[in-house]
Amino acid sequence: MRNGTTITEFILVGFPDIQGLQIPLFIVIFFIYILTLVGNGLIIVIVWAEPRLQIPMYFFLCNLSFLETWYTTTVIPKLLETFVVARATISIPCCLLQSFFHFFLGTTEFFILTIMSFDRYLAICKPLRYPTIMTSNLCLQLALSSWMVGFTIVFCQMLLLIQLPFCGNNVINHFYCDVGPILKAACVDTSILELLGLLATILVIPGSLLFTVISYIYILSTILQIPSATGRQKTFSTCASHLTVVSLLYGAVLFMYLRPTTHSSFKINKVVSVLNTILTPLLNPFIYTIRNKEVKAALRKTMTCPKTHHPE
């Protein structure tokens, strides 16, 4: 056990090297946050308002949009605070709560995207059996399982984390309460928690990525067997949006975890964390709608006010 003064709060450093840019960055990120809430909210409203979109693919998309809304909300308000106050502090209970929701929602996102790849595999590789396999009950069970497994994995680690005493350095060199800096402030040995975190990371990230890659190997193999170029293009377009989102998410995460932990790489990792927690939730609604004729048609239908007929 280390000697040190017991601490009751953490200091979030944020980005100390951007002197003079705090206000412009505050405005830009606040605008992005509003767009993210509106974009993901519209996806949910459109899918539930349009009967033609109430199919498994869009049901899982609603789950993803709902998740992204809260995932970005756990981080951005505190990040905005680091731009406008000289010393952004957060109490230990609030810090642990932020960390829990950030990793719970982030873990669940991997599972939701994996299920979406499974859904695309069934739709493209098993089209005749798809309606009987991917029933509404199975969709609900898969979605609930993703949320429950994500919650359980992070909650079990958090139960151990909240029991730790904290002392010494209370500065977190990040814009949110990442687990790594929290563990460094603990007064006791945290090797067991670090091992559990590593095992959970291996289970969630490479595990879900492997399942997704296998699904897309079968999908691409099936698409290549389609005789007409038009048919191949039309079939591939049904999973292109999901593949783009998967590439963005896993690309950012693997970049952060595979880089050596030097001081300069940590700064880069913070920038990548901004892209992962702010820009990706913003881009998702646009990625899923920009080439999707069904969603765009439903959006126009939702946004168009019906004409009112006055009795003569």
N, C-alpha and C positions, 0 to 999 in steps of 0.2 A: 504493500500500500504506500502510495506517494504522500509526502508531506505537502501541505498547501492549504490555502484559504478556501473554504467551501464557497462555491459560486451559486448564484440564484438566477442568472441570466447570461445569455450569449450576445456577443456583438457580431453582427453580420458586416463583413468588410465590403461586399459587393464588388464594384470595379473602381478602385482608388486611382487608377491611372488615366481617368478621363476628365480631368479638371477642365471646367469651362463648357463641357458638353452635357452636363446633368439635365438641364431643362429641356434642350432639344430631344434627348433620349427619353426623358419622361413623357413628352408629348407623343413621340413616335410609338413607344411601347404601349402607352395607354390607348392610343388609336387602334393598334393591332389587337389589343385585348378586347375592345368593344367589337371589332370586326369578327373576332373569334367567337364571342358569345352570340352575336347575331347570326353568323354563318352556320354554326352548329345547331343553334336553336331553330333556324329555318329548315334544316334537314329533317329534324324531328317533327316539326309541324307539318311539312309537306308529306312525309311518309304516312303519318297518321290521318291526314285529311284526304289522301288520294287512295281509294280502294285498290287501284291497279298496282300500287307500289307496296301493298301489304303482302310481300312474299319474303322468304327467308333472307335473301341477300340484303334487302333494305331493313329488315328487322335487326340484323346484326350491325348494319350501318348506323341505325338509331342508337344502339348500345354504344358504339364507338363515339358518336357525336356527344352523347350524354357524358361519357367518360372524359372526353377531351375538354369539355366545358369545365368540369370540376378539377381536372388535372392541372390545367393552366391557372385556375383560380387559387390553387394552393400556393402558387409561387409568385405570380405577378404582383399582387398588392404589396407584398413585402419588398419585392425588387424595386417597385416604384418609390417606396419609402426611402430606400438607400440613396436615391437620387436627390431627395429634397431635405434630408436631415443630415446633420454632421455626424451623428452616431446612431445608427439603426440598431436598436436592441430588441431582444425577444426573450421572454421568460422561458425557463427550462420546460415547464409543462406545455406551453404553446409551441416551442421548438420541436419537442418530441411528437406533438400532435401533427404539426406540419410535415415532419419527416414520415410519420406513419401514412398519412393520406397520399403523400407524393409517391411513395414506393408501392403502396397498395394499388393505387390507380395505374401506376406505370406497369406493375406486374400484370394486372388484369388486362391491360391493353395488348400485351404479347399474346395472351390466351385468346382474346377476342379476334385478333388478326389471324391467329392459327386456325380458329374455327371458320373464319371467312374463307381461308384457303381450302379447307376441307369442303365447304359448301360449293366453291367453284369447281373443285375436283369432281364432286358428285354430279353437278349440273352439266359438265362438259364430257366427262368420261362415262357416266352412267345416266344418260338423259332419260331413258325409258323408265328406269327404276327411281329416278330422283323424286317424283311427287310422293311415292309411297315410303321412301326412306326419310326424307327431310320434311317430316310432318311438323305441324305447329307445336305439338307437345315436345318433340325432340329439339326443336329450335329453342324453346323455353328452357328445357333441361340443360342444353349446352351453354346457353347464356348465363343461367344461374350458377352452373358449375364453374364457369370462368371467374365470376365475381367471388364465389365462396372460396375457391382454391387460392386466388390472389389475396383475399382477406386473411385466410388461415396462415399462409406462408409468412406474411409480414407481421401479423398479429402475434404469432408465437415468438418471433425475434424481439418484438417491441415489449412483450411481457418481461423479458430479461433486461432490456435496455432501460426501462423506467425504474428498475431497482438499483441502478448504479449510482454511487455517490460521485459528485463532480467537484473538482477543485483545480486550482492552478490557472492555466491560460484559458480564458473564456472567449477568445477571438476565433471566429469561424471565417476562414478565407474563402467565402463563397457568398452567393446571393440568396441561398436558402439553406435550411438545416440538413446538410448531407450527413449520412451516418458516419463516414470516416472521421471528419473533424470532431463530431460528438464523442466518438470513442476515445480520441486522443485526449479529451478533457476529463476522462474518467480517472478516479483515484485508485482503481484496482485493475488487476489483469483482465484484459478483454479478449484474450486469444480464443476462447470458446465462441464468443459472439462473432468474432471475425471469421472463424471457421464455418459457422452456420450461415453467415452472409455469403461466403464463397460458394458453399454447397447450393444455396438457394439461387445464386446467380447462374451457376452452371446448369442447374435444373431448368430454370426459366428461359434464359436467353439462347444458349446453344440447343437446348432441347426443343423449344418451339421453332427455332430457325430450321433445324433438321427436318421436322415434320412439314414445315412450309415448303422447303426445297424439294422434298420427296413428292409432295402434292403437285408442285409445278413441273417436275420432271414428267409425271404422268399426263398432266394437262398439255404440255408442249408436244409430247409424243402423240397424243390424240389429235391435236390441231394439225400437225404435220401430215397426218394421214387423210385429212380432208382434201378431196381432189381439186376443188376450185379455189382460186386465190381470194375471191370475194368471200367465200365461206370461211376460209381461214382467218381473214381479217375481221369479219363480223364476230366470229367466236372468240378471237383473242381480245377484242375490244371489251368483252364482258368481264375480263379479269385484269385488264391493263391498269385500271385505277387502283385496284387493290395491290397489284405488284409494285406500283410506284410508291404507295404509302409504306409498304413493307421495306422497300429499298432505302427510303429516307430514314425510317426508324432504326433499322438494324445497322445501316451504314454509320449513323451518328453514334450509336451505342458501342459498336465494335471499335470505332475509332478511339473512343474514350478509354475503353478497357484494354486495348492492345498496345497503346503507347506507353513507353517507359515513364515512370513517375518522376520527372525532373521538374524544377521550378518553372521553366519556360513552357513545358508541355501542360502543366496544370493550368496556366493562363489560357492556353488554347482550349483545354477541356472545358473551362468556364464558358468560353465563347460558344463551343459546340453545345453545351448544356442550354444556352439561351436559344439556339436554333431548335433543339429538341423539345424544349418546354414551352416555347412561345410561337415559333414560326410553323412547326409541324401541325399543331392544332389549328392554326389559321389556314394552312394550305389544304388540309383534308377536305373541307366542304367544297372547295373549288376543284380539287382533283377529281372528286366523285361526281361533280355536276357538269364540268366544262365540256365533256364529250358524251354525256349521258342524255340522250334525247328524251327518255321517259321522265327523268327528274326535271329537266328544263321545261317540258310541257306541263308537268304538274305545278312547277313554280309559276309559270305564266297564268295557269288556271287559278292558282291561289291568290296571286297578286292582282288579278283583273277583277274589278268590282262589277257585279252583275247590274245590268241596266234595270232601272225601275220604271214600270209601266203605270202611268196614271190613268185612272178610269175617266172616260169621257162623260 
